[in-house]
Amino acid sequence: MAYRKEKASRWIAGLYAPSYHTQLAMAALEGIPPEAIHAHGWPGWLLLAVPDHTLFTLPWTTTGAVQALEITGGPVDRRKFLITTSATLGATVAQWSAAAPAGAAPTAGSRIGTDVPDHFERRLESLRRLDDTVGSGDVYDAARTELRMIRATLKSASFGEGVERRLFAAAAEASRSAGWTAYDSGKAAAAERHYSTALRAAASADDHVVAANTLAFWAIQHYSTGDPHGAVDLVEAALSQAPRTGSARLISMLHARACRAHAHAGDARAADRSANAALDAYEHAGPIEDDLPCVYWYNLGEAHQLIGSSALNLGNPKRAVVHFLEASAVHTRQEAYNGDAFPRGHAIYLARLAEAHLSLGDVDAAVATAHDAVDRMGGVTSARGTSTLEDLRRKLARRRGIPAVADFLDYTDTE
């Protein structure tokens, strides 16, 4: 394939990439499936062959959790990191399920009370909301800063058991937030590290809410990057503990995530079962203002958006359009999808609606919706949103001969 050392050296230096067939051969030698090449690109998929044993072999104790927080929340933003395999995910979930929560709290260091975790929790709540409107780039940096402050507090202060568990829960949420915003910023490798660390901290906190929420967001990354079966495992682990949270809204959200994972896997029956379970569970949801803070964004309209996206993945654009339109037409304002509050998410859903219209041959509706998607995305940083819109442009480009399509492509041409 490349017997001359200088050829491999050029690959390493990034001067050029191996041919597609060469990459297939390399992947086969490492036991990596071909779809990983498409999902992660060169050289990203190589990380599947280089496990980071340090993070995944730490003990599932409070000491191990603090060590993980040090590795993940340190000053260096490690981008070259393992893309977690299904086997690693399975082992991680099993260890999380069996881990013991924090017990005896440290007595050395200056004593702190409940006001400290109160402050961290309020700041993390603000970060969730800022991510919706300003985008992921700056929020990622802010989440990592929060993570370092919480870790420093866990290491240097003394506190009671209740405060310690709340600090670990805050650390878990900060790491989850960093994981999500890293992924949305195009840093999928860093996101894997943050999610796995968040799950460790959630175990030390004995907090099933932040654990379930972490697993749900981690699943998004896996079904979006070529590992839908791993995503299903993550969501099923979350669902196994979700009844302990007491939130029908959270349970509905998890079923909707399972629907997305099954759809990416091409399993229409399982996707339909999860869609029905999501809607059934939602019937028991209480007022959103009385629910868990982490599901402030999830209502009936959001459920329809997720189910519509799944229908599109399964090649059913007609059904997708029905759900996308239903998202904004539900009976009460509180239950309708609020695009103004979530401009990035709305832009992504509109791009999917445009794709569904295009699949049904309604080019005028597709172009009009595509313009709306671009307008919504303006000013919000999101590699994920940008990628979605670029994918829509490529599909519309096949109809460039239609004047309205040509105008849209020219309008959105960034070169």
Disulfide bonds with the S-S distance in Angstrom:
none
